[in-house]
């Protein structure tokens, strides 16, 4: 699939190299934004920030699920400890 600038829709081609959004790359998003220029990146900044915010919310929810007080990681550890205690 050919990449396109998130702001103006310009398609990537040999004479136009799109640049990945640095924050999307840092967050390792599976569908990062690409831009043809810094002007396009600035123009789309407010709308695109919503993507980053959604990723922060998802990451926080996932962390809570895995490690919060009732999180999956603690539940699994408690089950293992209970099983080890029952077999001793």
VOVO-874754 format. One record per residue: residue number from 1; x, y, z of N, C-alpha, C in turn. Coordinates in nm, 4 decimals. Layout:
+-----+----------+----------+----------+----------+----------+----------+----------+----------+----------+
: seq :      nc1 :      nc2 :      nc3 :     cac1 :     cac2 :     cac3 :      cc1 :      cc2 :      cc3 :
+-----+----------+----------+----------+----------+----------+----------+----------+----------+----------+
: NUM :        X :        Y :        Z :        X :        Y :        Z :        X :        Y :        Z :
...
+-----+----------+----------+----------+----------+----------+----------+----------+----------+----------+
//
This chain:
+-----+----------+----------+----------+----------+----------+----------+----------+----------+----------+
: seq :      nc1 :      nc2 :      nc3 :     cac1 :     cac2 :     cac3 :      cc1 :      cc2 :      cc3 :
+-----+----------+----------+----------+----------+----------+----------+----------+----------+----------+
:   1 :   0.0837 :  -0.1178 :   0.0000 :   0.0000 :   0.0000 :   0.0000 :   0.0886 :   0.1247 :   0.0000 :
:   2 :   0.0551 :   0.2172 :  -0.0836 :   0.1338 :   0.3386 :  -0.0962 :   0.1000 :   0.4360 :   0.0168 :
:   3 :   0.2028 :   0.4910 :   0.0787 :   0.1837 :   0.5876 :   0.1867 :   0.1410 :   0.7220 :   0.1304 :
:   4 :   0.0675 :   0.7967 :   0.2145 :   0.0247 :   0.9308 :   0.1756 :   0.0380 :   1.0239 :   0.2957 :
:   5 :   0.0608 :   1.1498 :   0.2681 :   0.0712 :   1.2519 :   0.3723 :  -0.0628 :   1.2626 :   0.4439 :
:   6 :  -0.0589 :   1.2622 :   0.5765 :  -0.1817 :   1.2708 :   0.6568 :  -0.2545 :   1.4025 :   0.6371 :
:   7 :  -0.1816 :   1.5094 :   0.6069 :  -0.2431 :   1.6419 :   0.5971 :  -0.2949 :   1.6745 :   0.4574 :
:   8 :  -0.2110 :   1.6523 :   0.3562 :  -0.2508 :   1.6953 :   0.2213 :  -0.2825 :   1.5798 :   0.1267 :
:   9 :  -0.2462 :   1.4579 :   0.1658 :  -0.2763 :   1.3416 :   0.0819 :  -0.1752 :   1.3127 :  -0.0264 :
:  10 :  -0.0654 :   1.3887 :  -0.0323 :   0.0373 :   1.3642 :  -0.1345 :   0.0909 :   1.2220 :  -0.1195 :
:  11 :   0.0985 :   1.1513 :  -0.2306 :   0.1459 :   1.0125 :  -0.2308 :   0.2986 :   1.0082 :  -0.2344 :
:  12 :   0.3542 :   0.9101 :  -0.1618 :   0.4988 :   0.8911 :  -0.1632 :   0.5406 :   0.8423 :  -0.3011 :
:  13 :   0.6515 :   0.8954 :  -0.3500 :   0.7065 :   0.8579 :  -0.4806 :   0.8572 :   0.8830 :  -0.4766 :
:  14 :   0.9300 :   0.8422 :  -0.5768 :   1.0757 :   0.8597 :  -0.5740 :   1.1201 :   1.0040 :  -0.5475 :
:  15 :   1.0439 :   1.0997 :  -0.5934 :   1.0821 :   1.2405 :  -0.5738 :   1.0208 :   1.3031 :  -0.4486 :
:  16 :   0.9397 :   1.2264 :  -0.3762 :   0.8785 :   1.2774 :  -0.2530 :   0.8867 :   1.1704 :  -0.1451 :
:  17 :   0.9768 :   1.1885 :  -0.0532 :   0.9965 :   1.0943 :   0.0575 :   0.9162 :   1.1442 :   0.1780 :
:  18 :   0.8230 :   1.0644 :   0.2261 :   0.7452 :   1.1015 :   0.3439 :   0.8238 :   1.0696 :   0.4699 :
:  19 :   0.7989 :   1.1485 :   0.5746 :   0.8678 :   1.1315 :   0.7021 :   0.7655 :   1.0875 :   0.8068 :
:  20 :   0.8030 :   0.9877 :   0.8861 :   0.7140 :   0.9359 :   0.9898 :   0.7056 :   1.0350 :   1.1057 :
:  21 :   0.5897 :   1.0444 :   1.1660 :   0.5714 :   1.1261 :   1.2866 :   0.6628 :   1.0685 :   1.3960 :
:  22 :   0.7465 :   1.1527 :   1.4543 :   0.8437 :   1.1062 :   1.5537 :   0.7749 :   1.0438 :   1.6743 :
:  23 :   0.6635 :   1.1006 :   1.7182 :   0.5919 :   1.0473 :   1.8349 :   0.5306 :   0.9108 :   1.8017 :
:  24 :   0.4762 :   0.8955 :   1.6817 :   0.4211 :   0.7657 :   1.6402 :   0.5305 :   0.6599 :   1.6397 :
:  25 :   0.6495 :   0.6968 :   1.5915 :   0.7614 :   0.6037 :   1.5887 :   0.8023 :   0.5668 :   1.7307 :
:  26 :   0.8057 :   0.6668 :   1.8195 :   0.8427 :   0.6423 :   1.9595 :   0.7434 :   0.5488 :   2.0272 :
:  27 :   0.6143 :   0.5673 :   1.9972 :   0.5099 :   0.4837 :   2.0560 :   0.4981 :   0.3485 :   1.9858 :
:  28 :   0.5710 :   0.3327 :   1.8746 :   0.5692 :   0.2095 :   1.7955 :   0.4282 :   0.1736 :   1.7483 :
:  29 :   0.3576 :   0.2758 :   1.6998 :   0.2221 :   0.2529 :   1.6499 :   0.2261 :   0.1680 :   1.5231 :
:  30 :   0.1278 :   0.0829 :   1.5087 :   0.1238 :  -0.0042 :   1.3908 :   0.0790 :   0.0716 :   1.2660 :
:  31 :   0.0104 :   0.1835 :   1.2840 :  -0.0330 :   0.2656 :   1.1710 :   0.0093 :   0.4105 :   1.1967 :
:  32 :   0.1390 :   0.4384 :   1.1856 :   0.1870 :   0.5732 :   1.2149 :   0.1488 :   0.6728 :   1.1063 :
:  33 :   0.1552 :   0.7995 :   1.1425 :   0.1280 :   0.9063 :   1.0462 :   0.2559 :   0.9397 :   0.9706 :
:  34 :   0.2394 :   0.9763 :   0.8436 :   0.3506 :   1.0196 :   0.7596 :   0.3163 :   1.1567 :   0.7032 :
:  35 :   0.4199 :   1.2391 :   0.6867 :   0.4007 :   1.3749 :   0.6358 :   0.5026 :   1.4052 :   0.5274 :
:  36 :   0.4614 :   1.4913 :   0.4330 :   0.5509 :   1.5290 :   0.3234 :   0.6347 :   1.6508 :   0.3582 :
:  37 :   0.5937 :   1.7266 :   0.4606 :   0.6686 :   1.8467 :   0.4983 :   0.6384 :   1.8830 :   0.6432 :
:  38 :   0.7233 :   1.9684 :   0.6981 :   0.6978 :   2.0151 :   0.8353 :   0.5727 :   2.1015 :   0.8391 :
:  39 :   0.5426 :   2.1726 :   0.7297 :   0.4196 :   2.2520 :   0.7249 :   0.2967 :   2.1624 :   0.7384 :
:  40 :   0.2967 :   2.0502 :   0.6662 :   0.1837 :   1.9569 :   0.6756 :   0.1756 :   1.8957 :   0.8157 :
:  41 :   0.2902 :   1.8633 :   0.8741 :   0.2901 :   1.8057 :   1.0084 :   0.2322 :   1.9057 :   1.1089 :
:  42 :   0.2713 :   2.0322 :   1.0974 :   0.2182 :   2.1366 :   1.1869 :   0.0682 :   2.1565 :   1.1659 :
:  43 :   0.0264 :   2.1550 :   1.0399 :  -0.1152 :   2.1758 :   1.0077 :  -0.2020 :   2.0651 :   1.0681 :
:  44 :  -0.1502 :   1.9437 :   1.0736 :  -0.2266 :   1.8282 :   1.1224 :  -0.2049 :   1.8017 :   1.2711 :
:  45 :  -0.1180 :   1.8800 :   1.3350 :  -0.0754 :   1.8525 :   1.4726 :  -0.1907 :   1.8388 :   1.5715 :
:  46 :  -0.2845 :   1.9302 :   1.5719 :  -0.3943 :   1.9251 :   1.6685 :  -0.4804 :   1.8008 :   1.6495 :
:  47 :  -0.5156 :   1.7714 :   1.5283 :  -0.5989 :   1.6533 :   1.5010 :  -0.5220 :   1.5254 :   1.5302 :
:  48 :  -0.3952 :   1.5224 :   1.4934 :  -0.3162 :   1.4007 :   1.5113 :  -0.2832 :   1.3749 :   1.6573 :
:  49 :  -0.2786 :   1.4785 :   1.7388 :  -0.2505 :   1.4604 :   1.8822 :  -0.3547 :   1.3690 :   1.9464 :
:  50 :  -0.4754 :   1.3671 :   1.8927 :  -0.5804 :   1.2783 :   1.9448 :  -0.5385 :   1.1311 :   1.9321 :
:  51 :  -0.4655 :   1.0973 :   1.8263 :  -0.4159 :   0.9602 :   1.8083 :  -0.3187 :   0.9264 :   1.9209 :
:  52 :  -0.2290 :   1.0192 :   1.9511 :  -0.1320 :   0.9963 :   2.0583 :  -0.2017 :   0.9862 :   2.1941 :
:  53 :  -0.3022 :   1.0700 :   2.2175 :  -0.3761 :   1.0660 :   2.3440 :  -0.4479 :   0.9321 :   2.3591 :
:  54 :  -0.5090 :   0.8847 :   2.2518 :  -0.5775 :   0.7559 :   2.2556 :  -0.4771 :   0.6446 :   2.2886 :
:  55 :  -0.3567 :   0.6528 :   2.2331 :  -0.2541 :   0.5533 :   2.2615 :  -0.2131 :   0.5587 :   2.4084 :
:  56 :  -0.2011 :   0.6800 :   2.4652 :  -0.1662 :   0.6932 :   2.6070 :  -0.2740 :   0.6310 :   2.6950 :
:  57 :  -0.4008 :   0.6534 :   2.6606 :  -0.5120 :   0.5967 :   2.7375 :  -0.5106 :   0.4443 :   2.7278 :
:  58 :  -0.4908 :   0.3925 :   2.6082 :  -0.4843 :   0.2461 :   2.5907 :  -0.3689 :   0.1860 :   2.6700 :
:  59 :  -0.2529 :   0.2506 :   2.6646 :  -0.1360 :   0.1990 :   2.7358 :  -0.1608 :   0.1997 :   2.8864 :
:  60 :  -0.2221 :   0.3066 :   2.9380 :  -0.2514 :   0.3148 :   3.0812 :  -0.3510 :   0.2064 :   3.1214 :
:  61 :  -0.4523 :   0.1847 :   3.0393 :  -0.5522 :   0.0817 :   3.0697 :  -0.4878 :  -0.0568 :   3.0663 :
:  62 :  -0.4003 :  -0.0798 :   2.9712 :  -0.3324 :  -0.2088 :   2.9598 :  -0.2415 :  -0.2324 :   3.0801 :
:  63 :  -0.1662 :  -0.1278 :   3.1184 :  -0.0799 :  -0.1397 :   3.2365 :  -0.1618 :  -0.1702 :   3.3604 :
:  64 :  -0.2749 :  -0.1042 :   3.3738 :  -0.3622 :  -0.1269 :   3.4881 :  -0.4154 :  -0.2699 :   3.4869 :
:  65 :  -0.4521 :  -0.3172 :   3.3685 :  -0.5028 :  -0.4535 :   3.3534 :  -0.3973 :  -0.5551 :   3.3947 :
:  66 :  -0.2735 :  -0.5303 :   3.3540 :  -0.1666 :  -0.6257 :   3.3835 :  -0.1113 :  -0.6143 :   3.5250 :
:  67 :  -0.1040 :  -0.4938 :   3.5780 :  -0.0336 :  -0.4784 :   3.7036 :  -0.1059 :  -0.4045 :   3.8130 :
:  68 :  -0.2271 :  -0.3613 :   3.7888 :  -0.3011 :  -0.2891 :   3.8918 :  -0.3368 :  -0.3803 :   4.0075 :
:  69 :  -0.4034 :  -0.3264 :   4.1073 :  -0.4339 :  -0.4033 :   4.2280 :  -0.5131 :  -0.5303 :   4.1972 :
:  70 :  -0.5991 :  -0.5252 :   4.0988 :  -0.6721 :  -0.6453 :   4.0600 :  -0.6268 :  -0.6940 :   3.9245 :
:  71 :  -0.5065 :  -0.6522 :   3.8846 :  -0.4567 :  -0.6798 :   3.7509 :  -0.4282 :  -0.8268 :   3.7262 :
:  72 :  -0.4185 :  -0.8590 :   3.6000 :  -0.3968 :  -0.9961 :   3.5553 :  -0.2652 :  -1.0533 :   3.6093 :
:  73 :  -0.1584 :  -0.9743 :   3.6096 :  -0.0283 :  -1.0251 :   3.6556 :  -0.0358 :  -1.0658 :   3.8024 :
:  74 :  -0.0974 :  -0.9834 :   3.8849 :  -0.1079 :  -1.0174 :   4.0281 :  -0.1982 :  -1.1373 :   4.0497 :
:  75 :  -0.3064 :  -1.1435 :   3.9748 :  -0.3983 :  -1.2563 :   3.9874 :  -0.3266 :  -1.3861 :   3.9502 :
:  76 :  -0.2503 :  -1.3840 :   3.8414 :  -0.1765 :  -1.5028 :   3.7985 :  -0.0725 :  -1.5420 :   3.9033 :
:  77 :  -0.0023 :  -1.4426 :   3.9586 :   0.0983 :  -1.4721 :   4.0617 :   0.0324 :  -1.5322 :   4.1851 :
:  78 :  -0.0830 :  -1.4794 :   4.2236 :  -0.1542 :  -1.5319 :   4.3412 :  -0.1997 :  -1.6749 :   4.3160 :
:  79 :  -0.2503 :  -1.7026 :   4.1977 :  -0.2932 :  -1.8391 :   4.1642 :  -0.1749 :  -1.9361 :   4.1694 :
:  80 :  -0.0593 :  -1.8938 :   4.1153 :   0.0587 :  -1.9802 :   4.1199 :   0.1009 :  -2.0059 :   4.2641 :
:  81 :   0.1003 :  -1.9003 :   4.3468 :   0.1387 :  -1.9151 :   4.4877 :   0.0412 :  -2.0072 :   4.5592 :
:  82 :  -0.0877 :  -1.9925 :   4.5304 :  -0.1880 :  -2.0781 :   4.5924 :  -0.1685 :  -2.2250 :   4.5511 :
:  83 :  -0.1370 :  -2.2455 :   4.4205 :  -0.1138 :  -2.3821 :   4.3726 :   0.0095 :  -2.4423 :   4.4378 :
:  84 :   0.1157 :  -2.3620 :   4.4508 :   0.2375 :  -2.4116 :   4.5144 :   0.2120 :  -2.4442 :   4.6616 :
:  85 :   0.1323 :  -2.3625 :   4.7280 :   0.0989 :  -2.3867 :   4.8677 :   0.0154 :  -2.5110 :   4.8849 :
:  86 :  -0.0713 :  -2.5404 :   4.7911 :  -0.1601 :  -2.6567 :   4.7984 :  -0.0841 :  -2.7855 :   4.7735 :
:  87 :   0.0230 :  -2.7777 :   4.6931 :   0.0992 :  -2.8990 :   4.6623 :   0.2092 :  -2.9261 :   4.7634 :
:  88 :   0.2382 :  -2.8306 :   4.8514 :   0.3441 :  -2.8501 :   4.9507 :   0.2974 :  -2.9272 :   5.0697 :
+-----+----------+----------+----------+----------+----------+----------+----------+----------+----------+
//
